[in-house]
Structures are given as C-alpha cells and as structure tokens.
Amino acid sequence: MEETREILDFWAEKGLYSMIEVVKMDYANNAFERMERNDVRYRFVLDVAGSNME
C-alpha cells in the first residue's frame, strides 16, 4: 500500500494522469473485441451507473 501511495504522489507531483475512454455496458463486448485487435488508445472504464441495465 505504501508503494502505491508513493507512485500516486509522484504522478500528482508531476501532473501526470491516465487517459481513459468511458464506455457504457452495452459497448462492453465491442470494447473487448477492440482490446483483442490492439485498437485501444486509452484505458477503458465501464460506466455501470450511467448504463441502461434493463
């Protein structure tokens, strides 16, 4: 846990951040297919709360 905190502090000190692409749950299969094709520029984040789960 301490090492993780050191890394996060380092990133904050340098102004670094992760670039993400937020996708809804109905796009999850496409996201996996894109990862398999190495067609991903940013990290995927699934937006479960904002997805229509009906």
PDB file of N, CA, C, O and CB in Angstrom:
ATOM      1  N   MET A   1       0.812  -1.187   0.000  1.00  0.00           N
ATOM      2  CA  MET A   1       0.000   0.000   0.000  1.00  0.00           C
ATOM      3  C   MET A   1       0.864   1.264   0.000  1.00  0.00           C
ATOM      4  O   MET A   1       0.529   2.255  -0.649  1.00  0.00           O
ATOM      5  CB  MET A   1      -0.928  -0.009   1.196  1.00  0.00           C
ATOM      6  N   GLU A   2       1.960   1.217   0.722  1.00  0.00           N
ATOM      7  CA  GLU A   2       2.849   2.381   0.777  1.00  0.00           C
ATOM      8  C   GLU A   2       3.453   2.681  -0.589  1.00  0.00           C
ATOM      9  O   GLU A   2       3.577   3.843  -0.976  1.00  0.00           O
ATOM     10  CB  GLU A   2       3.964   2.152   1.801  1.00  0.00           C
ATOM     11  N   GLU A   3       3.833   1.619  -1.328  1.00  0.00           N
ATOM     12  CA  GLU A   3       4.416   1.818  -2.656  1.00  0.00           C
ATOM     13  C   GLU A   3       3.392   2.438  -3.606  1.00  0.00           C
ATOM     14  O   GLU A   3       3.732   3.297  -4.420  1.00  0.00           O
ATOM     15  CB  GLU A   3       4.931   0.480  -3.226  1.00  0.00           C
ATOM     16  N   THR A   4       2.144   2.001  -3.497  1.00  0.00           N
ATOM     17  CA  THR A   4       1.086   2.571  -4.330  1.00  0.00           C
ATOM     18  C   THR A   4       0.920   4.050  -4.032  1.00  0.00           C
ATOM     19  O   THR A   4       0.784   4.856  -4.952  1.00  0.00           O
ATOM     20  CB  THR A   4      -0.242   1.829  -4.108  1.00  0.00           C
ATOM     21  N   ARG A   5       0.929   4.417  -2.755  1.00  0.00           N
ATOM     22  CA  ARG A   5       0.804   5.825  -2.364  1.00  0.00           C
ATOM     23  C   ARG A   5       1.966   6.635  -2.922  1.00  0.00           C
ATOM     24  O   ARG A   5       1.766   7.757  -3.386  1.00  0.00           O
ATOM     25  CB  ARG A   5       0.747   5.962  -0.829  1.00  0.00           C
ATOM     26  N   GLU A   6       3.181   6.084  -2.885  1.00  0.00           N
ATOM     27  CA  GLU A   6       4.350   6.793  -3.421  1.00  0.00           C
ATOM     28  C   GLU A   6       4.186   7.047  -4.917  1.00  0.00           C
ATOM     29  O   GLU A   6       4.505   8.131  -5.404  1.00  0.00           O
ATOM     30  CB  GLU A   6       5.640   5.987  -3.157  1.00  0.00           C
ATOM     31  N   ILE A   7       3.693   6.055  -5.636  1.00  0.00           N
ATOM     32  CA  ILE A   7       3.504   6.217  -7.081  1.00  0.00           C
ATOM     33  C   ILE A   7       2.443   7.276  -7.356  1.00  0.00           C
ATOM     34  O   ILE A   7       2.627   8.133  -8.220  1.00  0.00           O
ATOM     35  CB  ILE A   7       3.105   4.872  -7.738  1.00  0.00           C
ATOM     36  N   LEU A   8       1.326   7.219  -6.618  1.00  0.00           N
ATOM     37  CA  LEU A   8       0.271   8.215  -6.808  1.00  0.00           C
ATOM     38  C   LEU A   8       0.752   9.620  -6.464  1.00  0.00           C
ATOM     39  O   LEU A   8       0.414  10.581  -7.154  1.00  0.00           O
ATOM     40  CB  LEU A   8      -0.944   7.863  -5.960  1.00  0.00           C
ATOM     41  N   ASP A   9       1.532   9.738  -5.408  1.00  0.00           N
ATOM     42  CA  ASP A   9       2.092  11.041  -5.041  1.00  0.00           C
ATOM     43  C   ASP A   9       3.031  11.554  -6.132  1.00  0.00           C
ATOM     44  O   ASP A   9       3.013  12.739  -6.463  1.00  0.00           O
ATOM     45  CB  ASP A   9       2.840  10.947  -3.698  1.00  0.00           C
ATOM     46  N   PHE A  10       3.846  10.667  -6.685  1.00  0.00           N
ATOM     47  CA  PHE A  10       4.766  11.036  -7.765  1.00  0.00           C
ATOM     48  C   PHE A  10       3.986  11.552  -8.973  1.00  0.00           C
ATOM     49  O   PHE A  10       4.327  12.586  -9.547  1.00  0.00           O
ATOM     50  CB  PHE A  10       5.647   9.828  -8.170  1.00  0.00           C
ATOM     51  N   TRP A  11       2.926  10.815  -9.356  1.00  0.00           N
ATOM     52  CA  TRP A  11       2.110  11.232 -10.503  1.00  0.00           C
ATOM     53  C   TRP A  11       1.497  12.602 -10.238  1.00  0.00           C
ATOM     54  O   TRP A  11       1.500  13.464 -11.117  1.00  0.00           O
ATOM     55  CB  TRP A  11       0.997  10.193 -10.794  1.00  0.00           C
ATOM     56  N   ALA A  12       0.969  12.808  -9.023  1.00  0.00           N
ATOM     57  CA  ALA A  12       0.349  14.094  -8.690  1.00  0.00           C
ATOM     58  C   ALA A  12       1.379  15.212  -8.734  1.00  0.00           C
ATOM     59  O   ALA A  12       1.096  16.300  -9.236  1.00  0.00           O
ATOM     60  CB  ALA A  12      -0.310  14.036  -7.302  1.00  0.00           C
ATOM     61  N   GLU A  13       2.567  14.950  -8.214  1.00  0.00           N
ATOM     62  CA  GLU A  13       3.639  15.951  -8.195  1.00  0.00           C
ATOM     63  C   GLU A  13       4.035  16.356  -9.604  1.00  0.00           C
ATOM     64  O   GLU A  13       4.327  17.526  -9.852  1.00  0.00           O
ATOM     65  CB  GLU A  13       4.861  15.414  -7.445  1.00  0.00           C
ATOM     66  N   LYS A  14       4.049  15.407 -10.529  1.00  0.00           N
ATOM     67  CA  LYS A  14       4.455  15.678 -11.910  1.00  0.00           C
ATOM     68  C   LYS A  14       3.300  16.105 -12.807  1.00  0.00           C
ATOM     69  O   LYS A  14       3.508  16.454 -13.968  1.00  0.00           O
ATOM     70  CB  LYS A  14       5.109  14.460 -12.494  1.00  0.00           C
ATOM     71  N   GLY A  15       2.063  16.077 -12.262  1.00  0.00           N
ATOM     72  CA  GLY A  15       0.903  16.459 -13.065  1.00  0.00           C
ATOM     73  C   GLY A  15       0.516  15.404 -14.085  1.00  0.00           C
ATOM     74  O   GLY A  15      -0.088  15.734 -15.106  1.00  0.00           O
ATOM     75  N   LEU A  16       0.845  14.153 -13.837  1.00  0.00           N
ATOM     76  CA  LEU A  16       0.523  13.059 -14.751  1.00  0.00           C
ATOM     77  C   LEU A  16      -0.868  12.532 -14.462  1.00  0.00           C
ATOM     78  O   LEU A  16      -1.376  12.663 -13.349  1.00  0.00           O
ATOM     79  CB  LEU A  16       1.557  11.927 -14.640  1.00  0.00           C
ATOM     80  N   TYR A  17      -1.474  11.938 -15.467  1.00  0.00           N
ATOM     81  CA  TYR A  17      -2.793  11.341 -15.297  1.00  0.00           C
ATOM     82  C   TYR A  17      -2.989  10.250 -16.338  1.00  0.00           C
ATOM     83  O   TYR A  17      -2.300  10.217 -17.358  1.00  0.00           O
ATOM     84  CB  TYR A  17      -3.905  12.411 -15.408  1.00  0.00           C
ATOM     85  N   SER A  18      -3.928   9.366 -16.072  1.00  0.00           N
ATOM     86  CA  SER A  18      -4.265   8.302 -17.018  1.00  0.00           C
ATOM     87  C   SER A  18      -5.295   8.817 -18.004  1.00  0.00           C
ATOM     88  O   SER A  18      -6.214   9.547 -17.630  1.00  0.00           O
ATOM     89  CB  SER A  18      -4.795   7.044 -16.283  1.00  0.00           C
ATOM     90  N   MET A  19      -5.142   8.442 -19.245  1.00  0.00           N
ATOM     91  CA  MET A  19      -6.129   8.798 -20.254  1.00  0.00           C
ATOM     92  C   MET A  19      -7.091   7.624 -20.365  1.00  0.00           C
ATOM     93  O   MET A  19      -6.673   6.475 -20.510  1.00  0.00           O
ATOM     94  CB  MET A  19      -5.456   9.134 -21.642  1.00  0.00           C
ATOM     95  N   ILE A  20      -8.395   7.928 -20.295  1.00  0.00           N
ATOM     96  CA  ILE A  20      -9.392   6.865 -20.288  1.00  0.00           C
ATOM     97  C   ILE A  20     -10.445   7.114 -21.354  1.00  0.00           C
ATOM     98  O   ILE A  20     -10.625   8.233 -21.834  1.00  0.00           O
ATOM     99  CB  ILE A  20     -10.048   6.752 -18.911  1.00  0.00           C
ATOM    100  N   GLU A  21     -11.125   6.052 -21.706  1.00  0.00           N
ATOM    101  CA  GLU A  21     -12.296   6.125 -22.587  1.00  0.00           C
ATOM    102  C   GLU A  21     -13.437   5.483 -21.808  1.00  0.00           C
ATOM    103  O   GLU A  21     -13.406   4.283 -21.532  1.00  0.00           O
ATOM    104  CB  GLU A  21     -12.048   5.397 -23.996  1.00  0.00           C
ATOM    105  N   VAL A  22     -14.435   6.271 -21.456  1.00  0.00           N
ATOM    106  CA  VAL A  22     -15.573   5.766 -20.690  1.00  0.00           C
ATOM    107  C   VAL A  22     -16.580   5.178 -21.668  1.00  0.00           C
ATOM    108  O   VAL A  22     -16.977   5.835 -22.630  1.00  0.00           O
ATOM    109  CB  VAL A  22     -16.226   6.894 -19.819  1.00  0.00           C
ATOM    110  N   VAL A  23     -16.995   3.928 -21.416  1.00  0.00           N
ATOM    111  CA  VAL A  23     -17.960   3.252 -22.283  1.00  0.00           C
ATOM    112  C   VAL A  23     -19.100   2.701 -21.439  1.00  0.00           C
ATOM    113  O   VAL A  23     -18.904   2.329 -20.282  1.00  0.00           O
ATOM    114  CB  VAL A  23     -17.282   2.116 -23.094  1.00  0.00           C
ATOM    115  N   LYS A  24     -20.270   2.652 -22.014  1.00  0.00           N
ATOM    116  CA  LYS A  24     -21.438   2.088 -21.353  1.00  0.00           C
ATOM    117  C   LYS A  24     -21.380   0.559 -21.429  1.00  0.00           C
ATOM    118  O   LYS A  24     -20.654  -0.005 -22.248  1.00  0.00           O
ATOM    119  CB  LYS A  24     -22.747   2.625 -21.996  1.00  0.00           C
ATOM    120  N   MET A  25     -22.149  -0.096 -20.570  1.00  0.00           N
ATOM    121  CA  MET A  25     -22.136  -1.561 -20.502  1.00  0.00           C
ATOM    122  C   MET A  25     -22.523  -2.208 -21.819  1.00  0.00           C
ATOM    123  O   MET A  25     -22.011  -3.277 -22.150  1.00  0.00           O
ATOM    124  CB  MET A  25     -23.070  -2.040 -19.414  1.00  0.00           C
ATOM    125  N   ASP A  26     -23.418  -1.582 -22.583  1.00  0.00           N
ATOM    126  CA  ASP A  26     -23.833  -2.198 -23.842  1.00  0.00           C
ATOM    127  C   ASP A  26     -22.723  -2.166 -24.894  1.00  0.00           C
ATOM    128  O   ASP A  26     -22.868  -2.760 -25.962  1.00  0.00           O
ATOM    129  CB  ASP A  26     -25.070  -1.496 -24.380  1.00  0.00           C
ATOM    130  N   TYR A  27     -21.636  -1.489 -24.605  1.00  0.00           N
ATOM    131  CA  TYR A  27     -20.486  -1.432 -25.511  1.00  0.00           C
ATOM    132  C   TYR A  27     -19.356  -2.361 -25.037  1.00  0.00           C
ATOM    133  O   TYR A  27     -18.305  -2.431 -25.675  1.00  0.00           O
ATOM    134  CB  TYR A  27     -19.970   0.017 -25.621  1.00  0.00           C
ATOM    135  N   ALA A  28     -19.568  -3.065 -23.933  1.00  0.00           N
ATOM    136  CA  ALA A  28     -18.508  -3.889 -23.330  1.00  0.00           C
ATOM    137  C   ALA A  28     -17.956  -4.927 -24.301  1.00  0.00           C
ATOM    138  O   ALA A  28     -16.740  -5.099 -24.388  1.00  0.00           O
ATOM    139  CB  ALA A  28     -19.036  -4.590 -22.086  1.00  0.00           C
ATOM    140  N   ASN A  29     -18.824  -5.619 -25.030  1.00  0.00           N
ATOM    141  CA  ASN A  29     -18.338  -6.637 -25.976  1.00  0.00           C
ATOM    142  C   ASN A  29     -17.474  -6.004 -27.061  1.00  0.00           C
ATOM    143  O   ASN A  29     -16.440  -6.558 -27.434  1.00  0.00           O
ATOM    144  CB  ASN A  29     -19.521  -7.389 -26.618  1.00  0.00           C
ATOM    145  N   ASN A  30     -17.893  -4.849 -27.567  1.00  0.00           N
ATOM    146  CA  ASN A  30     -17.082  -4.153 -28.572  1.00  0.00           C
ATOM    147  C   ASN A  30     -15.731  -3.746 -27.981  1.00  0.00           C
ATOM    148  O   ASN A  30     -14.700  -3.828 -28.648  1.00  0.00           O
ATOM    149  CB  ASN A  30     -17.830  -2.909 -29.106  1.00  0.00           C
ATOM    150  N   ALA A  31     -15.752  -3.309 -26.727  1.00  0.00           N
ATOM    151  CA  ALA A  31     -14.508  -2.903 -26.078  1.00  0.00           C
ATOM    152  C   ALA A  31     -13.545  -4.078 -25.987  1.00  0.00           C
ATOM    153  O   ALA A  31     -12.353  -3.923 -26.252  1.00  0.00           O
ATOM    154  CB  ALA A  31     -14.788  -2.336 -24.678  1.00  0.00           C
ATOM    155  N   PHE A  32     -14.051  -5.257 -25.612  1.00  0.00           N
ATOM    156  CA  PHE A  32     -13.190  -6.446 -25.549  1.00  0.00           C
ATOM    157  C   PHE A  32     -12.647  -6.806 -26.928  1.00  0.00           C
ATOM    158  O   PHE A  32     -11.477  -7.163 -27.062  1.00  0.00           O
ATOM    159  CB  PHE A  32     -13.963  -7.637 -24.963  1.00  0.00           C
ATOM    160  N   GLU A  33     -13.487  -6.713 -27.941  1.00  0.00           N
ATOM    161  CA  GLU A  33     -13.030  -7.003 -29.308  1.00  0.00           C
ATOM    162  C   GLU A  33     -11.939  -6.021 -29.728  1.00  0.00           C
ATOM    163  O   GLU A  33     -10.957  -6.413 -30.358  1.00  0.00           O
ATOM    164  CB  GLU A  33     -14.213  -6.942 -30.302  1.00  0.00           C
ATOM    165  N   ARG A  34     -12.110  -4.754 -29.381  1.00  0.00           N
ATOM    166  CA  ARG A  34     -11.094  -3.757 -29.720  1.00  0.00           C
ATOM    167  C   ARG A  34      -9.782  -4.043 -29.000  1.00  0.00           C
ATOM    168  O   ARG A  34      -8.708  -3.883 -29.579  1.00  0.00           O
ATOM    169  CB  ARG A  34     -11.588  -2.351 -29.369  1.00  0.00           C
ATOM    170  N   MET A  35      -9.865  -4.466 -27.738  1.00  0.00           N
ATOM    171  CA  MET A  35      -8.640  -4.802 -26.997  1.00  0.00           C
ATOM    172  C   MET A  35      -7.919  -5.967 -27.663  1.00  0.00           C
ATOM    173  O   MET A  35      -6.693  -5.959 -27.770  1.00  0.00           O
ATOM    174  CB  MET A  35      -8.968  -5.150 -25.524  1.00  0.00           C
ATOM    175  N   GLU A  36      -8.674  -6.973 -28.114  1.00  0.00           N
ATOM    176  CA  GLU A  36      -8.065  -8.120 -28.787  1.00  0.00           C
ATOM    177  C   GLU A  36      -7.368  -7.707 -30.074  1.00  0.00           C
ATOM    178  O   GLU A  36      -6.355  -8.301 -30.446  1.00  0.00           O
ATOM    179  CB  GLU A  36      -9.117  -9.177 -29.086  1.00  0.00           C
ATOM    180  N   ARG A  37      -7.900  -6.691 -30.764  1.00  0.00           N
ATOM    181  CA  ARG A  37      -7.303  -6.198 -32.007  1.00  0.00           C
ATOM    182  C   ARG A  37      -6.225  -5.145 -31.774  1.00  0.00           C
ATOM    183  O   ARG A  37      -5.663  -4.608 -32.729  1.00  0.00           O
ATOM    184  CB  ARG A  37      -8.376  -5.625 -32.895  1.00  0.00           C
ATOM    185  N   ASN A  38      -5.933  -4.847 -30.502  1.00  0.00           N
ATOM    186  CA  ASN A  38      -4.990  -3.776 -30.152  1.00  0.00           C
ATOM    187  C   ASN A  38      -5.420  -2.439 -30.746  1.00  0.00           C
ATOM    188  O   ASN A  38      -4.585  -1.637 -31.166  1.00  0.00           O
ATOM    189  CB  ASN A  38      -3.580  -4.129 -30.635  1.00  0.00           C
ATOM    190  N   ASP A  39      -6.723  -2.209 -30.774  1.00  0.00           N
ATOM    191  CA  ASP A  39      -7.296  -0.985 -31.316  1.00  0.00           C
ATOM    192  C   ASP A  39      -7.761  -0.078 -30.172  1.00  0.00           C
ATOM    193  O   ASP A  39      -8.841   0.510 -30.231  1.00  0.00           O
ATOM    194  CB  ASP A  39      -8.473  -1.308 -32.270  1.00  0.00           C
ATOM    195  N   VAL A  40      -6.934   0.024 -29.138  1.00  0.00           N
ATOM    196  CA  VAL A  40      -7.305   0.801 -27.968  1.00  0.00           C
ATOM    197  C   VAL A  40      -6.214   1.825 -27.702  1.00  0.00           C
ATOM    198  O   VAL A  40      -5.038   1.482 -27.582  1.00  0.00           O
ATOM    199  CB  VAL A  40      -7.526  -0.113 -26.731  1.00  0.00           C
ATOM    200  N   ARG A  41      -6.611   3.069 -27.614  1.00  0.00           N
ATOM    201  CA  ARG A  41      -5.642   4.132 -27.370  1.00  0.00           C
ATOM    202  C   ARG A  41      -5.558   4.496 -25.888  1.00  0.00           C
ATOM    203  O   ARG A  41      -4.505   4.909 -25.402  1.00  0.00           O
ATOM    204  CB  ARG A  41      -6.003   5.364 -28.185  1.00  0.00           C
ATOM    205  N   TYR A  42      -6.683   4.338 -25.172  1.00  0.00           N
ATOM    206  CA  TYR A  42      -6.757   4.692 -23.763  1.00  0.00           C
ATOM    207  C   TYR A  42      -7.281   3.497 -22.972  1.00  0.00           C
ATOM    208  O   TYR A  42      -7.702   2.496 -23.550  1.00  0.00           O
ATOM    209  CB  TYR A  42      -7.661   5.936 -23.551  1.00  0.00           C
ATOM    210  N   ARG A  43      -7.252   3.611 -21.654  1.00  0.00           N
ATOM    211  CA  ARG A  43      -7.852   2.579 -20.806  1.00  0.00           C
ATOM    212  C   ARG A  43      -9.368   2.689 -20.911  1.00  0.00           C
ATOM    213  O   ARG A  43      -9.922   3.789 -20.937  1.00  0.00           O
ATOM    214  CB  ARG A  43      -7.382   2.718 -19.317  1.00  0.00           C
ATOM    215  N   PHE A  44     -10.027   1.545 -20.969  1.00  0.00           N
ATOM    216  CA  PHE A  44     -11.481   1.532 -20.946  1.00  0.00           C
ATOM    217  C   PHE A  44     -11.965   1.572 -19.504  1.00  0.00           C
ATOM    218  O   PHE A  44     -11.406   0.903 -18.635  1.00  0.00           O
ATOM    219  CB  PHE A  44     -12.034   0.286 -21.675  1.00  0.00           C
ATOM    220  N   VAL A  45     -12.995   2.351 -19.258  1.00  0.00           N
ATOM    221  CA  VAL A  45     -13.687   2.393 -17.963  1.00  0.00           C
ATOM    222  C   VAL A  45     -15.158   2.153 -18.262  1.00  0.00           C
ATOM    223  O   VAL A  45     -15.773   2.904 -19.019  1.00  0.00           O
ATOM    224  CB  VAL A  45     -13.458   3.776 -17.199  1.00  0.00           C
ATOM    225  N   LEU A  46     -15.728   1.095 -17.661  1.00  0.00           N
ATOM    226  CA  LEU A  46     -17.136   0.793 -17.874  1.00  0.00           C
ATOM    227  C   LEU A  46     -17.996   1.680 -16.977  1.00  0.00           C
ATOM    228  O   LEU A  46     -17.808   1.712 -15.760  1.00  0.00           O
ATOM    229  CB  LEU A  46     -17.423  -0.702 -17.601  1.00  0.00           C
ATOM    230  N   ASP A  47     -18.925   2.388 -17.574  1.00  0.00           N
ATOM    231  CA  ASP A  47     -19.845   3.258 -16.844  1.00  0.00           C
ATOM    232  C   ASP A  47     -21.088   2.456 -16.488  1.00  0.00           C
ATOM    233  O   ASP A  47     -22.091   2.506 -17.200  1.00  0.00           O
ATOM    234  CB  ASP A  47     -20.217   4.523 -17.681  1.00  0.00           C
ATOM    235  N   VAL A  48     -21.020   1.718 -15.387  1.00  0.00           N
ATOM    236  CA  VAL A  48     -22.120   0.879 -14.959  1.00  0.00           C
ATOM    237  C   VAL A  48     -23.285   1.741 -14.482  1.00  0.00           C
ATOM    238  O   VAL A  48     -24.437   1.463 -14.816  1.00  0.00           O
ATOM    239  CB  VAL A  48     -21.666  -0.079 -13.851  1.00  0.00           C
ATOM    240  N   ALA A  49     -23.000   2.776 -13.711  1.00  0.00           N
ATOM    241  CA  ALA A  49     -24.061   3.622 -13.155  1.00  0.00           C
ATOM    242  C   ALA A  49     -24.837   4.343 -14.247  1.00  0.00           C
ATOM    243  O   ALA A  49     -26.049   4.521 -14.128  1.00  0.00           O
ATOM    244  CB  ALA A  49     -23.471   4.640 -12.185  1.00  0.00           C
ATOM    245  N   GLY A  50     -24.163   4.756 -15.296  1.00  0.00           N
ATOM    246  CA  GLY A  50     -24.831   5.510 -16.355  1.00  0.00           C
ATOM    247  C   GLY A  50     -25.392   4.639 -17.469  1.00  0.00           C
ATOM    248  O   GLY A  50     -25.939   5.152 -18.445  1.00  0.00           O
ATOM    249  N   SER A  51     -25.260   3.322 -17.326  1.00  0.00           N
ATOM    250  CA  SER A  51     -25.737   2.408 -18.363  1.00  0.00           C
ATOM    251  C   SER A  51     -27.192   2.027 -18.129  1.00  0.00           C
ATOM    252  O   SER A  51     -27.658   1.974 -16.991  1.00  0.00           O
ATOM    253  CB  SER A  51     -24.866   1.150 -18.409  1.00  0.00           C
ATOM    254  N   ASN A  52     -27.889   1.768 -19.203  1.00  0.00           N
ATOM    255  CA  ASN A  52     -29.262   1.291 -19.109  1.00  0.00           C
ATOM    256  C   ASN A  52     -29.202  -0.219 -18.943  1.00  0.00           C
ATOM    257  O   ASN A  52     -28.960  -0.941 -19.910  1.00  0.00           O
ATOM    258  CB  ASN A  52     -30.110   1.701 -20.369  1.00  0.00           C
ATOM    259  N   MET A  53     -29.423  -0.703 -17.717  1.00  0.00           N
ATOM    260  CA  MET A  53     -29.247  -2.123 -17.399  1.00  0.00           C
ATOM    261  C   MET A  53     -30.552  -2.907 -17.463  1.00  0.00           C
ATOM    262  O   MET A  53     -30.612  -4.023 -16.947  1.00  0.00           O
ATOM    263  CB  MET A  53     -28.639  -2.269 -16.023  1.00  0.00           C
ATOM    264  N   GLU A  54     -31.597  -2.362 -18.078  1.00  0.00           N
ATOM    265  CA  GLU A  54     -32.891  -3.043 -18.122  1.00  0.00           C
ATOM    266  C   GLU A  54     -32.903  -4.143 -19.126  1.00  0.00           C
ATOM    267  O   GLU A  54     -33.920  -4.818 -19.290  1.00  0.00           O
ATOM    268  CB  GLU A  54     -33.989  -2.078 -18.428  1.00  0.00           C
TER     269      GLU A  54
END
